[in-house]
Amino acid sequence: MSAPPPASTPRLDLLRFLERVQLQDLQRTRDWIATEEQLIAAQGERRPAPPPPAWLIEHGIGTGRPPARVHLGSCWDTRTRCKPATTDQARRALAEGVSACPHCRPDTALGVLD
């Protein structure tokens, strides 16, 4: 014959409640670990950012957006209105009177001085 289940006591009920809470906490921690592992795996799959272009031409504001300044690709003073340019395009823009950035001095780097 089997013995009857032990009688439930308030203390035993509290211990079972604690066990359920701890199991939920353990599952939450395991979920956090799985999420972190997915983030790490996704970062490993990312490709590095392409290198910046060698030259940039900053365009003005308004209709037609004429070229305003020429920059080195690594210049810190570029704005959102910049487009990548080839060496020939940058030289041509400087020769046509587009001003050179006073910070990165693309005219010096290209050998185009006034």
C-alpha positions in Angstrom: 0.0 0.0 0.0 1.1 3.5 -0.7 1.3 6.1 2.0 -1.0 9.1 1.7 0.6 12.3 0.5 2.0 14.5 3.3 -0.3 17.0 4.7 0.2 20.5 3.3 1.4 23.1 5.8 1.7 26.8 5.4 5.5 26.5 5.5 5.5 23.8 2.8 3.2 25.9 0.6 5.6 28.8 0.9 8.6 26.6 0.0 6.8 25.3 -3.1 5.9 28.9 -4.1 9.6 29.9 -3.7 10.6 27.0 -5.9 8.2 28.1 -8.7 9.5 31.7 -8.5 13.1 30.5 -8.7 12.3 28.3 -11.7 10.8 31.3 -13.4 13.9 33.3 -12.6 16.1 30.6 -14.0 14.1 30.4 -17.2 14.3 34.2 -17.6 18.0 34.1 -17.1 18.3 31.3 -19.7 16.3 33.4 -22.1 18.6 36.4 -21.6 21.6 34.2 -22.2 20.1 32.9 -25.5 19.3 36.5 -26.6 22.8 37.6 -25.9 24.3 34.7 -27.8 22.1 35.6 -30.8 23.3 39.2 -30.7 26.9 38.0 -30.5 26.4 35.7 -33.5 24.7 38.4 -35.5 27.6 40.8 -34.8 30.0 38.2 -36.1 28.0 38.0 -39.4 28.1 41.7 -40.0 30.5 42.9 -42.6 32.9 45.8 -41.7 31.8 49.2 -43.0 33.3 50.1 -46.4 36.2 52.5 -46.3 35.2 56.2 -46.9 35.7 57.5 -50.4 38.9 59.3 -51.1 37.1 62.6 -52.1 33.8 64.2 -51.4 32.0 67.0 -53.1 29.6 69.0 -50.8 26.6 70.4 -52.6 24.8 73.5 -51.6 21.2 74.0 -50.6 18.4 74.8 -53.1 17.5 74.2 -56.7 20.1 72.6 -58.7 22.3 72.1 -55.6 25.6 73.4 -57.1 28.9 72.1 -55.7 30.0 74.2 -52.7 33.2 72.6 -51.3 35.6 69.7 -52.0 36.7 67.5 -49.1 39.0 64.6 -48.4 36.9 61.5 -47.7 38.2 61.5 -44.1 37.3 65.1 -43.3 35.5 65.7 -40.0 33.7 68.8 -41.4 31.6 67.1 -44.0 27.8 67.4 -44.0 24.9 65.3 -45.2 25.0 67.0 -48.6 28.3 65.3 -49.6 28.6 62.8 -52.5 31.6 60.6 -53.3 33.9 61.8 -56.1 36.8 60.4 -58.1 40.2 62.1 -58.1 39.4 63.6 -61.5 36.1 64.9 -60.4 37.6 66.5 -57.3 40.4 68.1 -59.4 37.9 69.4 -62.0 35.7 70.9 -59.3 38.6 72.7 -57.8 39.8 73.9 -61.2 36.2 75.2 -61.9 36.3 77.4 -58.8 34.6 75.2 -56.2 36.3 76.1 -52.9 38.4 73.6 -51.0 37.6 72.7 -47.4 39.9 74.8 -45.2 40.2 72.0 -42.6 41.3 69.0 -44.7 42.9 71.0 -47.6 42.0 68.7 -50.6 43.7 71.2 -52.9 47.0 70.5 -51.3 46.5 66.8 -51.3 45.6 66.9 -55.0 48.4 69.4 -55.9 45.9 71.9 -57.2 46.9 75.3 -55.6 45.8 78.8 -56.6 
